[in-house]
Amino acid sequence: MSLDFESLRNIRAANPGKLAEIYSARKRRDVIQGDGRLFIIAADHPARNALSVRDNPRAMENRYDLIERLATALSRPGVDGVLGTPDIIDDLALLGCLDDKLVVGSLNRGGLRGASFEMDDRITGYDIDGIVRDQLDFAKMLNRVNLGDAGTANMLEYSHHAVNAAAAAKLPIMLEPFMSEWVDGKIRNDLSTDAVIDSISIANGLGNSSAYTWMKLPVVENMARVMESTTLPTLLLGGDPVGDPKDIYDSWGKALELPGVRGLVVGRSLLYPQDGNVVAAIDTAVKLVHG
């Protein structure tokens, strides 16, 4: 699709205050409306040093290409919103892509992929004050728990403060918990059913109120048992795409039928589909979520 990147660059250089005007005038929607289900496109990967998709380690490095894919996705009927860091969200705002969409600000993580401090996951993107300032609709935070790494204690404290601030602002916040461990010098998330349930049990109790807390969970074996471990509204994440797309869609479809599951938050597998057809991938996901 045709996007005015020249105007975007000029505004960023000469009139950065324009963003505040755009956010103030943005047409907003209720978080829950219609069928009560949500389909959100995720794009906070680059800021955590995760540019790879399948066997291409540099797939997401071209910002213009990424923004075009996001704009295409947001133009499709049934796409409810987008999740990103401020750089991504500001680009989309300047290009006029956010009206009537849910905008989810990623608090992101300072524990960059491959870093020695990867488990010390400090907030490096939006904070709750910034999300409220820009009149966004939702917050998102990753919560990786590594029982063998002391950095996890800091992450839990940061998460506690973020959930408290979100509740005080009456802002929904989705938590994305994992049990993680060091394996051969790299962090691996444990996607066994028991580990996912353990991570949910910890995340359930973060903060001084759970009134505005949502879950963002991976699709794993025995999702019915997983969903029995929380009463919080839940969105399913896509993760790094592995395997046949049909099998992935089938697993999402089955999980979407479970009580408590309200939709999908997916990024790379739909923005960079194997066949290159972003529209078809997005429309397939829309049908899974909204029917």
C-alpha positions as CSV (number, residue, x, y, z in Angstrom):
1,M,0.0,0.0,0.0
2,S,1.1,3.6,-0.5
3,L,2.4,5.3,2.6
4,D,3.9,8.9,2.8
5,F,7.2,8.2,4.4
6,E,8.7,11.5,3.2
7,S,6.0,13.4,5.2
8,L,6.7,11.1,8.2
9,R,10.5,11.9,8.1
10,N,9.8,15.6,7.7
11,I,7.4,15.7,10.7
12,R,9.8,13.7,12.8
13,A,12.6,16.2,12.1
14,A,10.8,19.5,12.0
15,N,7.6,19.1,14.0
16,P,7.8,16.3,16.6
17,G,5.1,18.0,18.6
18,K,2.6,16.9,15.9
19,L,2.5,13.5,17.5
20,A,0.7,14.8,20.6
21,E,-1.9,16.4,18.3
22,I,-2.4,13.2,16.4
23,Y,-2.8,11.1,19.6
24,S,-5.2,13.7,21.1
25,A,-7.4,13.6,18.0
26,R,-7.3,9.8,17.4
27,K,-10.6,8.1,17.2
28,R,-10.7,5.5,19.9
29,R,-12.9,2.4,20.5
30,D,-13.9,0.3,23.5
31,V,-11.6,-2.5,24.4
32,I,-14.4,-5.0,24.4
33,Q,-17.1,-4.6,21.7
34,G,-19.0,-6.6,19.2
35,D,-18.3,-10.3,19.8
36,G,-16.0,-9.5,22.7
37,R,-12.9,-11.1,20.9
38,L,-9.7,-9.4,19.9
39,F,-7.1,-9.9,17.2
40,I,-4.0,-7.8,17.7
41,I,-0.9,-7.6,15.5
42,A,2.3,-7.6,17.5
43,A,5.5,-5.7,16.5
44,D,7.6,-5.1,19.5
45,H,10.3,-7.6,18.4
46,P,13.0,-5.4,17.0
47,A,13.5,-3.4,20.2
48,R,14.5,-6.6,22.0
49,N,17.1,-7.5,19.4
50,A,14.8,-10.2,17.8
51,L,14.8,-9.6,14.1
52,S,14.6,-13.2,12.9
53,V,11.7,-15.0,11.3
54,R,12.1,-18.7,10.7
55,D,15.5,-19.2,8.9
56,N,16.1,-15.5,8.1
57,P,18.0,-13.9,10.9
58,R,17.5,-10.3,9.5
59,A,13.9,-10.5,8.3
60,M,12.7,-7.6,10.4
61,E,15.6,-5.2,9.9
62,N,14.0,-3.0,7.2
63,R,11.8,-0.6,9.1
64,Y,9.9,0.6,6.0
65,D,9.0,-2.9,5.0
66,L,7.8,-3.7,8.5
67,I,5.7,-0.6,8.7
68,E,4.1,-1.4,5.3
69,R,3.3,-4.9,6.5
70,L,1.7,-3.5,9.6
71,A,-0.3,-0.9,7.7
72,T,-1.6,-3.7,5.4
73,A,-2.6,-5.8,8.4
74,L,-4.4,-2.9,10.1
75,S,-6.3,-2.1,6.9
76,R,-7.9,-5.6,7.0
77,P,-11.5,-5.9,8.4
78,G,-11.5,-7.7,11.8
79,V,-8.0,-6.6,12.9
80,D,-8.7,-4.9,16.2
81,G,-5.3,-3.3,17.0
82,V,-1.5,-3.3,17.2
83,L,1.1,-3.9,19.9
84,G,4.4,-2.1,19.7
85,T,7.2,0.0,21.2
86,P,7.0,3.8,20.9
87,D,9.0,4.0,17.7
88,I,6.6,1.6,15.9
89,I,3.4,3.1,17.3
90,D,4.6,6.7,16.5
91,D,5.3,5.7,12.9
92,L,1.9,4.2,12.5
93,A,0.3,7.3,14.2
94,L,2.1,9.7,11.8
95,L,0.9,7.6,8.9
96,G,-2.8,7.7,10.0
97,C,-3.2,4.0,10.7
98,L,-4.5,4.0,14.3
99,D,-8.0,5.4,14.2
100,D,-10.6,3.0,15.6
101,K,-7.9,0.6,16.6
102,L,-6.7,-0.7,20.0
103,V,-3.2,0.5,20.6
104,V,-1.1,-1.6,23.0
105,G,2.1,0.0,24.3
106,S,4.9,-2.5,25.0
107,L,6.9,-1.8,28.1
108,N,9.4,-4.0,26.3
109,R,12.4,-5.5,28.0
110,G,16.0,-4.5,28.7
111,G,17.1,-8.1,29.0
112,L,18.1,-8.2,25.3
113,R,18.4,-11.5,23.5
114,G,21.9,-13.0,24.0
115,A,23.0,-10.5,26.7
116,S,24.7,-11.6,29.8
117,F,22.0,-9.6,31.7
118,E,19.1,-11.1,29.7
119,M,17.2,-12.1,32.9
120,D,17.4,-8.6,34.4
121,D,14.4,-7.5,32.3
122,R,14.1,-3.8,33.0
123,I,11.4,-1.6,31.4
124,T,12.9,0.1,28.3
125,G,9.9,1.0,26.2
126,Y,6.6,2.6,27.3
127,D,5.9,3.1,30.9
128,I,2.3,3.5,32.2
129,D,2.6,7.3,32.3
130,G,3.6,7.4,28.7
131,I,0.7,5.2,27.6
132,V,-1.7,7.4,29.5
133,R,-0.1,10.5,28.0
134,D,-0.6,9.3,24.5
135,Q,-4.1,8.0,25.3
136,L,-3.3,4.5,24.2
137,D,-5.6,1.6,25.2
138,F,-3.6,-1.2,26.7
139,A,-0.2,-2.1,28.1
140,K,1.9,-5.2,27.7
141,M,4.8,-6.7,29.7
142,L,6.9,-9.8,29.4
143,N,7.5,-11.7,32.7
144,R,10.2,-14.4,32.3
145,V,10.9,-16.2,35.6
146,N,14.2,-17.9,35.9
147,L,14.6,-19.6,39.3
148,G,18.3,-20.0,38.7
149,D,19.0,-16.3,37.9
150,A,18.9,-13.5,40.5
151,G,17.9,-11.0,37.8
152,T,14.4,-12.4,38.1
153,A,13.9,-10.7,41.4
154,N,14.3,-7.3,39.7
155,M,11.9,-8.3,36.9
156,L,9.2,-9.2,39.5
157,E,9.6,-5.9,41.2
158,Y,9.3,-4.0,38.0
159,S,6.3,-6.0,37.1
160,H,4.7,-5.3,40.5
161,H,5.1,-1.6,40.0
162,A,3.8,-1.7,36.4
163,V,0.6,-3.6,37.4
164,N,0.0,-1.2,40.3
165,A,0.4,1.8,38.0
166,A,-1.9,0.3,35.4
167,A,-4.6,-0.5,37.9
168,A,-4.3,3.0,39.3
169,A,-4.8,4.4,35.8
170,K,-7.6,2.0,35.0
171,L,-5.5,0.7,32.1
172,P,-5.7,-2.9,31.0
173,I,-2.3,-4.6,31.1
174,M,-1.5,-8.0,29.5
175,L,1.2,-10.0,31.2
176,E,3.2,-12.6,29.2
177,P,4.7,-15.0,31.7
178,F,7.2,-17.8,31.1
179,M,9.4,-20.1,33.2
180,S,12.8,-19.7,31.6
181,E,16.3,-21.2,32.1
182,W,19.8,-20.9,30.8
183,V,20.7,-23.7,28.3
184,D,24.1,-23.7,26.7
185,G,24.5,-19.9,27.3
186,K,21.1,-19.1,25.9
187,I,17.7,-18.5,27.5
188,R,15.0,-21.1,26.7
189,N,11.4,-20.7,27.7
190,D,9.9,-24.0,29.1
191,L,6.8,-24.6,27.1
192,S,5.7,-27.7,28.9
193,T,2.2,-27.6,30.3
194,D,3.3,-27.7,33.9
195,A,5.8,-24.8,33.4
196,V,3.3,-22.6,31.7
197,I,0.8,-23.2,34.5
198,D,3.6,-22.3,37.0
199,S,4.3,-19.1,35.2
200,I,0.6,-18.2,35.2
201,S,0.3,-18.9,38.9
202,I,3.1,-16.4,39.5
203,A,1.7,-13.8,37.1
204,N,-1.8,-14.1,38.5
205,G,-0.6,-12.6,41.8
206,L,1.6,-9.7,40.5
207,G,0.6,-6.2,41.7
208,N,-1.8,-4.8,44.4
209,S,-4.8,-5.4,42.2
210,S,-5.7,-7.8,39.4
211,A,-8.7,-5.8,38.2
212,Y,-7.1,-4.7,35.0
213,T,-4.8,-7.6,34.4
214,W,-4.9,-9.9,31.3
215,M,-2.8,-12.9,30.3
216,K,-0.9,-13.4,27.0
217,L,-0.1,-17.1,26.8
218,P,1.6,-19.5,24.4
219,V,-0.4,-22.4,22.8
220,V,1.0,-25.6,24.3
221,E,-0.1,-29.1,24.9
222,N,-3.2,-29.5,27.1
223,M,-4.4,-25.9,26.8
224,A,-7.7,-26.8,28.6
225,R,-5.7,-27.5,31.7
226,V,-3.6,-24.4,31.2
227,M,-6.7,-22.3,31.0
228,E,-8.0,-23.8,34.2
229,S,-5.1,-22.1,36.0
230,T,-6.4,-18.5,35.6
231,T,-9.7,-16.6,35.6
232,L,-8.1,-13.6,33.9
233,P,-9.1,-12.7,30.3
234,T,-6.5,-14.3,28.0
235,L,-5.1,-13.7,24.6
236,L,-3.0,-16.3,22.8
237,L,0.5,-15.4,21.4
238,G,2.0,-16.6,18.1
239,G,5.7,-16.7,18.8
240,D,8.4,-17.5,16.3
241,P,6.7,-19.5,13.5
242,V,7.8,-23.1,13.4
243,G,6.2,-25.9,11.3
244,D,3.4,-26.0,8.8
245,P,1.1,-22.9,8.9
246,K,-2.0,-25.1,8.7
247,D,-1.0,-26.9,11.9
248,I,-0.3,-23.6,13.6
249,Y,-3.8,-22.3,12.6
250,D,-5.4,-25.5,13.7
251,S,-3.8,-25.3,17.2
252,W,-4.9,-21.6,17.5
253,G,-8.4,-22.5,16.4
254,K,-8.8,-25.3,19.1
255,A,-7.4,-23.0,21.8
256,L,-9.7,-20.2,20.9
257,E,-12.7,-22.4,21.8
258,L,-11.6,-22.6,25.4
259,P,-13.3,-20.7,28.2
260,G,-11.4,-17.5,29.1
261,V,-9.6,-17.2,25.7
262,R,-10.6,-13.9,24.0
263,G,-8.4,-13.8,21.0
264,L,-4.9,-13.7,19.4
265,V,-1.9,-11.4,19.6
266,V,0.4,-12.5,16.7
267,G,3.2,-10.9,14.9
268,R,5.9,-12.5,12.8
269,S,4.1,-15.6,11.6
270,L,1.4,-13.4,10.0
271,L,3.5,-10.4,9.0
272,Y,6.1,-12.6,7.3
273,P,4.2,-15.7,6.1
274,Q,6.0,-18.5,4.2
275,D,4.1,-17.7,1.0
276,G,4.6,-13.9,1.3
277,N,0.9,-13.2,1.2
278,V,0.3,-11.0,4.2
279,V,-3.4,-10.3,3.4
280,A,-4.3,-14.0,3.2
281,A,-2.5,-14.8,6.5
282,I,-4.2,-11.9,8.3
283,D,-7.6,-12.8,6.9
284,T,-7.2,-16.4,8.0
285,A,-6.4,-15.3,11.5
286,V,-9.4,-12.9,11.5
287,K,-11.7,-15.8,10.6
288,L,-10.3,-17.9,13.5
289,V,-10.9,-15.1,16.0
290,H,-14.1,-13.5,14.7
291,G,-15.6,-16.3,12.6
